[in-house]
Amino acid sequence: MKKGILISVVLVCVLAVIMAALASCGSEDEEATYESDLDKLKSSISKMTESKTYESMESFEAAWDDVKSAYDDLVVSANVAGKKIDNLKDAFQGLVDAIGNITSEQSLEQKVNGIKSALEDLDDAVKAIKPTG
C-alpha cells in the first residue's frame, strides 16, 4: 500500500515538473513572438518614412499595408503575452486618422508631413516599449 502511494506521489511530482516546463516554454515563445512583432512594426514604420514610399499611390499603399499587418500581428502577440500597449494603440489610431483625414485639397507635401508626424508618434510609442539598443 505504501509503495502504491509513493509511486502516485512521484508520478504527481513528475507531472508537475513536466507541466511547469511546458508552461515556461510557452511563455518564452509568446515573449519571442511579441519581440519579433515589435521589430516587424519598427521596420515597417521605418520603410513607410522613406521618401520613395510617397512617389506613387501603389508604393504608399504597400507600405501602409505592411504597417497595418505588423500592427495587427503585434496586437495579437501582445494580448497572448499579456503586454499592455495602450499608448501604442493610441498612436496607431493617430496614424489611421492622419491617413483617413487627408482631403484632396491638401498638397502632397501636407499629406506627407501629416502622415510622417503620426508615424513619428507611432515610432516613439514603439521605442517606449522597446528602446533601440
N, CA, C and O atoms as a DFTB+ gen file, in Angstrom:
532 C
 N C O
     1  1       0.816      -1.189       0.000
     2  2       0.000       0.000       0.000
     3  2       0.858       1.250       0.000
     4  3       0.607       2.180      -0.767
     5  1       1.891       1.278       0.877
     6  2       2.777       2.427       0.945
     7  2       3.511       2.629      -0.377
     8  3       3.766       3.753      -0.810
     9  1       3.846       1.487      -1.008
    10  2       4.563       1.558      -2.277
    11  2       3.671       2.206      -3.342
    12  3       4.161       2.996      -4.148
    13  1       2.400       1.895      -3.360
    14  2       1.452       2.470      -4.312
    15  2       1.293       3.968      -4.107
    16  3       1.222       4.732      -5.069
    17  1       1.238       4.384      -2.837
    18  2       1.108       5.809      -2.531
    19  2       2.374       6.542      -2.951
    20  3       2.301       7.635      -3.512
    21  1       3.511       5.959      -2.689
    22  2       4.786       6.562      -3.055
    23  2       4.892       6.732      -4.569
    24  3       5.324       7.778      -5.054
    25  1       4.500       5.707      -5.304
    26  2       4.529       5.785      -6.763
    27  2       3.580       6.885      -7.251
    28  3       3.913       7.630      -8.173
    29  1       2.415       6.985      -6.641
    30  2       1.455       8.029      -7.016
    31  2       2.018       9.417      -6.759
    32  3       1.878      10.308      -7.596
    33  1       2.649       9.608      -5.619
    34  2       3.238      10.898      -5.267
    35  2       4.354      11.255      -6.252
    36  3       4.442      12.391      -6.719
    37  1       5.195      10.281      -6.557
    38  2       6.287      10.509      -7.504
    39  2       5.730      10.875      -8.881
    40  3       6.239      11.790      -9.528
    41  1       4.701      10.178      -9.328
    42  2       4.095      10.485     -10.621
    43  2       3.504      11.885     -10.646
    44  3       3.653      12.605     -11.633
    45  1       2.845      12.269      -9.585
    46  2       2.273      13.617      -9.495
    47  2       3.386      14.661      -9.562
    48  3       3.253      15.671     -10.253
    49  1       4.475      14.418      -8.849
    50  2       5.608      15.353      -8.861
    51  2       6.225      15.455     -10.256
    52  3       6.520      16.550     -10.734
    53  1       6.414      14.311     -10.899
    54  2       6.975      14.307     -12.260
    55  2       6.055      15.057     -13.214
    56  3       6.523      15.851     -14.029
    57  1       4.760      14.815     -13.119
    58  2       3.803      15.526     -13.972
    59  2       3.825      17.024     -13.698
    60  3       3.716      17.822     -14.629
    61  1       3.962      17.411     -12.455
    62  2       4.013      18.831     -12.111
    63  2       5.249      19.491     -12.719
    64  3       5.176      20.609     -13.227
    65  1       6.374      18.798     -12.665
    66  2       7.610      19.328     -13.248
    67  2       7.469      19.451     -14.766
    68  3       7.871      20.459     -15.346
    69  1       6.912      18.452     -15.395
    70  2       6.705      18.489     -16.851
    71  2       5.763      19.626     -17.226
    72  3       6.034      20.355     -18.180
    73  1       4.671      19.792     -16.503
    74  2       3.714      20.860     -16.792
    75  2       4.362      22.236     -16.613
    76  3       4.125      23.143     -17.412
    77  1       5.161      22.389     -15.590
    78  2       5.845      23.665     -15.360
    79  2       6.825      23.958     -16.486
    80  3       6.933      25.096     -16.942
    81  1       7.534      22.938     -16.931
    82  2       8.476      23.120     -18.033
    83  2       7.743      23.505     -19.314
    84  3       8.185      24.396     -20.039
    85  1       6.652      22.852     -19.588
    86  2       5.870      23.183     -20.784
    87  2       5.295      24.593     -20.700
    88  3       5.268      25.312     -21.699
    89  1       4.849      24.981     -19.552
    90  2       4.289      26.323     -19.371
    91  2       5.355      27.386     -19.574
    92  3       5.084      28.421     -20.183
    93  1       6.558      27.149     -19.077
    94  2       7.616      28.145     -19.244
    95  2       8.064      28.227     -20.696
    96  3       8.434      29.308     -21.154
    97  1       8.044      27.137     -21.424
    98  2       8.381      27.176     -22.854
    99  2       7.352      28.006     -23.603
   100  3       7.705      28.791     -24.483
   101  1       6.106      27.839     -23.264
   102  2       5.054      28.598     -23.923
   103  2       5.235      30.087     -23.711
   104  3       5.089      30.869     -24.650
   105  1       5.554      30.495     -22.480
   106  2       5.706      31.918     -22.216
   107  2       6.948      32.472     -22.900
   108  3       6.946      33.628     -23.322
   109  1       8.000      31.684     -23.021
   110  2       9.183      32.125     -23.756
   111  2       8.853      32.297     -25.229
   112  3       9.304      33.258     -25.853
   113  1       8.077      31.385     -25.793
   114  2       7.661      31.502     -27.187
   115  2       6.776      32.721     -27.387
   116  3       6.908      33.432     -28.384
   117  1       5.872      32.965     -26.440
   118  2       4.984      34.126     -26.534
   119  2       5.791      35.412     -26.490
   120  3       5.521      36.342     -27.250
   121  1       6.769      35.472     -25.614
   122  2       7.628      36.656     -25.495
   123  2       8.454      36.846     -26.765
   124  3       8.615      37.970     -27.241
   125  1       8.975      35.756     -27.310
   126  2       9.766      35.841     -28.538
   127  2       8.910      36.329     -29.708
   128  3       9.362      37.140     -30.516
   129  1       7.693      35.842     -29.795
   130  2       6.785      36.286     -30.854
   131  2       6.472      37.764     -30.693
   132  3       6.481      38.517     -31.667
   133  1       6.200      38.171     -29.478
   134  2       5.910      39.575     -29.189
   135  2       7.098      40.457     -29.582
   136  3       6.916      41.481     -30.240
   137  1       8.302      40.068     -29.186
   138  2       9.509      40.843     -29.527
   139  2       9.713      40.900     -31.043
   140  3      10.064      41.947     -31.587
   141  1       9.495      39.785     -31.711
   142  2       9.627      39.734     -33.161
   143  2       8.604      40.650     -33.833
   144  3       8.924      41.351     -34.793
   145  1       7.380      40.639     -33.326
   146  2       6.342      41.502     -33.893
   147  2       6.642      42.979     -33.653
   148  3       6.333      43.818     -34.499
   149  1       7.236      43.299     -32.517
   150  2       7.667      44.677     -32.274
   151  2       8.714      45.101     -33.294
   152  3       8.659      46.205     -33.834
   153  1       9.674      44.204     -33.553
   154  2      10.710      44.502     -34.544
   155  2      10.119      44.684     -35.942
   156  3      10.545      45.564     -36.690
   157  1       9.139      43.851     -36.292
   158  2       8.492      43.978     -37.606
   159  2       7.763      45.308     -37.734
   160  3       7.796      45.938     -38.791
   161  1       7.109      45.734     -36.668
   162  2       6.412      47.022     -36.716
   163  2       7.418      48.159     -36.846
   164  3       7.207      49.085     -37.628
   165  1       8.507      48.098     -36.088
   166  2       9.537      49.132     -36.193
   167  2      10.077      49.213     -37.621
   168  3      10.271      50.302     -38.161
   169  1      10.313      48.062     -38.216
   170  2      10.837      48.014     -39.579
   171  2       9.839      48.582     -40.587
   172  3      10.217      49.335     -41.484
   173  1       8.571      48.223     -40.436
   174  2       7.565      48.708     -41.388
   175  2       7.352      50.215     -41.235
   176  3       7.096      50.904     -42.222
   177  1       7.454      50.728     -40.018
   178  2       7.359      52.179     -39.806
   179  2       8.522      52.865     -40.499
   180  3       8.344      53.884     -41.167
   181  1       9.703      52.308     -40.340
   182  2      10.895      52.885     -40.964
   183  2      10.745      52.944     -42.484
   184  3      11.070      53.952     -43.111
   185  1      10.251      51.855     -43.062
   186  2      10.058      51.832     -44.520
   187  2       9.020      52.852     -44.964
   188  3       9.145      53.440     -46.038
   189  1       8.001      53.063     -44.148
   190  2       6.947      53.990     -44.523
   191  2       7.420      55.440     -44.449
   192  3       6.805      56.316     -45.055
   193  1       8.487      55.703     -43.728
   194  2       9.007      57.068     -43.648
   195  2       9.966      57.400     -44.796
   196  3      10.371      58.553     -44.944
   197  1      10.329      56.416     -45.597
   198  2      11.234      56.660     -46.726
   199  2      10.548      57.497     -47.802
   200  3       9.354      57.345     -48.059
   201  1      11.313      58.370     -48.418
   202  2      10.780      59.272     -49.456
   203  2      10.148      58.508     -50.609
   204  3       9.115      58.925     -51.132
   205  1      10.755      57.392     -51.015
   206  2      10.240      56.648     -52.170
   207  2       8.834      56.100     -51.929
   208  3       8.109      55.795     -52.876
   209  1       8.455      55.978     -50.657
   210  2       7.111      55.498     -50.330
   211  2       6.048      56.431     -50.901
   212  3       4.944      55.991     -51.225
   213  1       6.370      57.701     -51.026
   214  2       5.390      58.711     -51.434
   215  2       5.499      59.091     -52.911
   216  3       4.929      60.091     -53.347
   217  1       6.235      58.285     -53.675
   218  2       6.376      58.557     -55.106
   219  2       5.159      58.106     -55.900
   220  3       4.903      58.623     -56.987
   221  1       4.415      57.157     -55.375
   222  2       3.202      56.698     -56.055
   223  2       2.206      56.188     -55.021
   224  3       2.566      55.832     -53.899
   225  1       0.954      56.166     -55.433
   226  2      -0.080      55.642     -54.533
   227  2       0.161      54.168     -54.250
   228  3      -0.100      53.701     -53.141
   229  1       0.655      53.427     -55.237
   230  2       0.917      51.996     -55.057
   231  2       1.977      51.759     -53.982
   232  3       1.813      50.889     -53.128
   233  1       3.065      52.532     -54.024
   234  2       4.124      52.330     -53.034
   235  2       3.644      52.747     -51.647
   236  3       3.997      52.123     -50.646
   237  1       2.835      53.810     -51.594
   238  2       2.282      54.230     -50.309
   239  2       1.356      53.153     -49.748
   240  3       1.459      52.797     -48.574
   241  1       0.462      52.637     -50.569
   242  2      -0.487      51.619     -50.104
   243  2       0.225      50.354     -49.658
   244  3      -0.168      49.726     -48.675
   245  1       1.284      49.978     -50.388
   246  2       2.045      48.783     -49.988
   247  2       2.695      48.989     -48.619
   248  3       2.660      48.103     -47.764
   249  1       3.287      50.167     -48.422
   250  2       3.927      50.454     -47.135
   251  2       2.888      50.514     -46.015
   252  3       3.134      50.013     -44.918
   253  1       1.745      51.113     -46.279
   254  2       0.671      51.215     -45.284
   255  2       0.130      49.838     -44.947
   256  3      -0.146      49.548     -43.783
   257  1      -0.026      48.980     -45.959
   258  2      -0.487      47.614     -45.706
   259  2       0.497      46.860     -44.808
   260  3       0.085      46.089     -43.942
   261  1       1.796      47.084     -45.018
   262  2       2.814      46.435     -44.179
   263  2       2.711      46.899     -42.723
   264  3       2.810      46.093     -41.798
   265  1       2.509      48.209     -42.531
   266  2       2.378      48.741     -41.171
   267  2       1.131      48.166     -40.508
   268  3       1.186      47.728     -39.359
   269  1       0.012      48.165     -41.220
   270  2      -1.239      47.639     -40.643
   271  2      -1.084      46.166     -40.275
   272  3      -1.512      45.744     -39.200
   273  1      -0.480      45.393     -41.154
   274  2      -0.303      43.971     -40.894
   275  2       0.605      43.740     -39.680
   276  3       0.311      42.909     -38.821
   277  1       1.709      44.486     -39.624
   278  2       2.629      44.344     -38.488
   279  2       1.947      44.762     -37.192
   280  3       2.136      44.131     -36.153
   281  1       1.160      45.819     -37.257
   282  2       0.429      46.280     -36.072
   283  2      -0.578      45.221     -35.609
   284  3      -0.653      44.905     -34.422
   285  1      -1.341      44.682     -36.545
   286  2      -2.329      43.654     -36.200
   287  2      -1.666      42.446     -35.548
   288  3      -2.175      41.907     -34.565
   289  1      -0.518      42.017     -36.103
   290  2       0.219      40.894     -35.515
   291  2       0.676      41.226     -34.100
   292  3       0.596      40.390     -33.200
   293  1       1.158      42.456     -33.911
   294  2       1.638      42.860     -32.589
   295  2       0.509      42.884     -31.572
   296  3       0.702      42.467     -30.430
   297  1      -0.654      43.361     -31.959
   298  2      -1.789      43.391     -31.028
   299  2      -2.112      41.978     -30.551
   300  3      -2.360      41.758     -29.365
   301  1      -2.108      41.032     -31.469
   302  2      -2.403      39.640     -31.099
   303  2      -1.324      39.094     -30.164
   304  3      -1.639      38.527     -29.118
   305  1      -0.060      39.263     -30.534
   306  2       1.002      38.696     -29.699
   307  2       1.095      39.412     -28.353
   308  3       1.447      38.788     -27.352
   309  1       0.786      40.702     -28.309
   310  2       0.792      41.427     -27.035
   311  2      -0.297      40.888     -26.120
   312  3      -0.080      40.724     -24.919
   313  1      -1.461      40.614     -26.680
   314  2      -2.552      40.046     -25.879
   315  2      -2.181      38.675     -25.337
   316  3      -2.431      38.377     -24.169
   317  1      -1.584      37.839     -26.183
   318  2      -1.190      36.487     -25.766
   319  2      -0.104      36.554     -24.693
   320  3      -0.117      35.777     -23.739
   321  1       0.841      37.493     -24.857
   322  2       1.946      37.610     -23.903
   323  2       1.567      38.435     -22.673
   324  3       2.375      38.588     -21.756
   325  1       0.348      38.966     -22.649
   326  2      -0.102      39.744     -21.503
   327  2       0.547      41.121     -21.409
   328  3       0.744      41.639     -20.309
   329  1       0.878      41.712     -22.542
   330  2       1.538      43.022     -22.568
   331  2       0.503      44.124     -22.760
   332  3      -0.485      43.947     -23.473
   333  1       0.739      45.249     -22.124
   334  2      -0.121      46.423     -22.293
   335  2       0.520      47.331     -23.335
   336  3       1.682      47.716     -23.210
   337  1      -0.251      47.664     -24.362
   338  2       0.258      48.523     -25.431
   339  2      -0.737      49.644     -25.731
   340  3      -0.918      50.023     -26.888
   341  1      -1.370      50.164     -24.709
   342  2      -2.396      51.189     -24.897
   343  2      -1.861      52.434     -25.596
   344  3      -2.517      52.966     -26.491
   345  1      -0.669      52.911     -25.198
   346  2      -0.100      54.104     -25.840
   347  2       0.185      53.850     -27.312
   348  3      -0.012      54.725     -28.155
   349  1       0.650      52.650     -27.610
   350  2       0.913      52.294     -28.999
   351  2      -0.392      52.249     -29.792
   352  3      -0.442      52.697     -30.937
   353  1      -1.435      51.716     -29.188
   354  2      -2.739      51.675     -29.859
   355  2      -3.231      53.088     -30.152
   356  3      -3.770      53.347     -31.228
   357  1      -3.049      53.999     -29.202
   358  2      -3.455      55.389     -29.406
   359  2      -2.660      56.030     -30.542
   360  3      -3.223      56.733     -31.381
   361  1      -1.360      55.785     -30.564
   362  2      -0.512      56.349     -31.620
   363  2      -0.888      55.777     -32.981
   364  3      -0.882      56.496     -33.981
   365  1      -1.215      54.489     -33.026
   366  2      -1.635      53.887     -34.293
   367  2      -2.941      54.522     -34.763
   368  3      -3.109      54.796     -35.952
   369  1      -3.853      54.753     -33.844
   370  2      -5.113      55.403     -34.217
   371  2      -4.858      56.808     -34.760
   372  3      -5.559      57.263     -35.665
   373  1      -3.863      57.489     -34.212
   374  2      -3.479      58.805     -34.734
   375  2      -3.015      58.711     -36.182
   376  3      -3.324      59.583     -36.995
   377  1      -2.279      57.661     -36.502
   378  2      -1.838      57.455     -37.885
   379  2      -3.022      57.145     -38.787
   380  3      -3.118      57.677     -39.893
   381  1      -3.914      56.296     -38.328
   382  2      -5.122      55.971     -39.093
   383  2      -5.900      57.260     -39.378
   384  3      -6.374      57.476     -40.494
   385  1      -6.023      58.108     -38.360
   386  2      -6.742      59.374     -38.525
   387  2      -6.029      60.288     -39.521
   388  3      -6.674      60.924     -40.355
   389  1      -4.707      60.351     -39.435
   390  2      -3.944      61.209     -40.350
   391  2      -4.120      60.760     -41.793
   392  3      -4.249      61.589     -42.694
   393  1      -4.125      59.480     -42.009
   394  2      -4.305      58.959     -43.370
   395  2      -5.759      59.114     -43.801
   396  3      -6.035      59.496     -44.938
   397  1      -6.671      58.822     -42.909
   398  2      -8.088      58.869     -43.243
   399  2      -8.639      60.269     -43.398
   400  3      -9.657      60.455     -44.064
   401  1      -7.996      61.258     -42.803
   402  2      -8.497      62.617     -42.843
   403  2      -7.839      63.486     -43.903
   404  3      -7.995      64.707     -43.888
   405  1      -7.123      62.883     -44.801
   406  2      -6.498      63.656     -45.871
   407  2      -7.569      64.044     -46.879
   408  3      -8.352      63.211     -47.336
   409  1      -7.583      65.327     -47.213
   410  2      -8.540      65.814     -48.216
   411  2      -7.816      66.063     -49.528
   412  3      -6.597      66.232     -49.557
   413  1      -8.569      66.082     -50.599
   414  2      -7.967      66.249     -51.921
   415  2      -7.367      67.637     -52.114
   416  3      -6.560      67.830     -53.024
   417  1      -7.743      68.621     -51.274
   418  2      -7.199      69.968     -51.409
   419  2      -5.775      70.087     -50.865
   420  3      -5.045      71.014     -51.216
   421  1      -5.403      69.182     -50.041
   422  2      -4.066      69.257     -49.463
   423  2      -3.011      68.917     -50.511
   424  3      -3.218      68.047     -51.356
   425  1      -1.890      69.609     -50.445
   426  2      -0.789      69.269     -51.346
   427  2      -0.145      67.969     -50.881
   428  3      -0.327      67.543     -49.741
   429  1       0.592      67.362     -51.759
   430  2       1.279      66.123     -51.401
   431  2       2.198      66.360     -50.205
   432  3       2.320      65.500     -49.333
   433  1       2.838      67.515     -50.165
   434  2       3.726      67.823     -49.045
   435  2       2.966      67.848     -47.723
   436  3       3.462      67.338     -46.718
   437  1       1.769      68.435     -47.711
   438  2       0.971      68.455     -46.489
   439  2       0.566      67.039     -46.090
   440  3       0.552      66.697     -44.908
   441  1       0.243      66.235     -47.072
   442  2      -0.136      64.859     -46.783
   443  2       1.033      64.109     -46.157
   444  3       0.891      63.433     -45.138
   445  1       2.176      64.248     -46.788
   446  2       3.359      63.534     -46.307
   447  2       3.721      64.003     -44.904
   448  3       4.028      63.184     -44.037
   449  1       3.690      65.289     -44.678
   450  2       4.080      65.817     -43.361
   451  2       3.132      65.340     -42.265
   452  3       3.584      64.979     -41.178
   453  1       1.837      65.332     -42.528
   454  2       0.878      64.863     -41.529
   455  2       1.050      63.391     -41.214
   456  3       0.984      62.975     -40.058
   457  1       1.271      62.611     -42.259
   458  2       1.458      61.167     -42.065
   459  2       2.777      60.895     -41.353
   460  3       2.834      60.073     -40.438
   461  1       3.839      61.585     -41.770
   462  2       5.142      61.366     -41.132
   463  2       5.123      61.790     -39.667
   464  3       5.781      61.169     -38.833
   465  1       4.379      62.836     -39.352
   466  2       4.258      63.253     -37.958
   467  2       3.579      62.154     -37.134
   468  3       4.017      61.843     -36.027
   469  1       2.516      61.573     -37.676
   470  2       1.823      60.482     -36.986
   471  2       2.720      59.242     -36.906
   472  3       2.686      58.518     -35.911
   473  1       3.525      58.994     -37.951
   474  2       4.465      57.869     -37.921
   475  2       5.514      58.066     -36.826
   476  3       5.904      57.110     -36.156
   477  1       5.970      59.305     -36.647
   478  2       6.935      59.587     -35.587
   479  2       6.333      59.287     -34.216
   480  3       7.000      58.731     -33.344
   481  1       5.072      59.661     -34.036
   482  2       4.399      59.358     -32.763
   483  2       4.300      57.850     -32.540
   484  3       4.513      57.365     -31.429
   485  1       3.977      57.117     -33.600
   486  2       3.888      55.659     -33.500
   487  2       5.261      55.063     -33.217
   488  3       5.387      54.157     -32.393
   489  1       6.285      55.566     -33.893
   490  2       7.642      55.085     -33.664
   491  2       8.073      55.368     -32.225
   492  3       8.711      54.526     -31.593
   493  1       7.732      56.538     -31.710
   494  2       8.054      56.872     -30.315
   495  2       7.362      55.910     -29.351
   496  3       7.946      55.498     -28.349
   497  1       6.119      55.557     -29.661
   498  2       5.384      54.617     -28.805
   499  2       6.037      53.231     -28.827
   500  3       6.103      52.553     -27.801
   501  1       6.519      52.816     -30.008
   502  2       7.222      51.531     -30.105
   503  2       8.528      51.602     -29.316
   504  3       8.864      50.674     -28.579
   505  1       9.262      52.706     -29.472
   506  2      10.536      52.848     -28.760
   507  2      10.340      52.894     -27.249
   508  3      11.213      52.467     -26.494
   509  1       9.202      53.406     -26.811
   510  2       8.929      53.426     -25.363
   511  2       8.764      52.006     -24.823
   512  3       9.054      51.733     -23.659
   513  1       8.297      51.116     -25.683
   514  2       8.136      49.710     -25.299
   515  2       9.459      48.971     -25.439
   516  3       9.841      48.179     -24.577
   517  1      10.155      49.248     -26.550
   518  2      11.403      48.522     -26.815
   519  2      12.432      49.501     -27.375
   520  3      12.541      49.677     -28.589
   521  1      13.179      50.131     -26.482
   522  2      14.201      51.083     -26.947
   523  2      15.244      50.396     -27.811
   524  3      15.572      49.228     -27.602
   525  1      15.758      51.133     -28.782
   526  2      16.809      50.568     -29.628
   527  2      18.084      50.472     -28.813
   528  3      18.385      51.322     -27.975
   529  1      18.827      49.401     -29.093
   530  2      19.955      49.112     -28.251
   531  2      21.212      49.683     -28.675
   532  3      22.232      49.488     -28.014
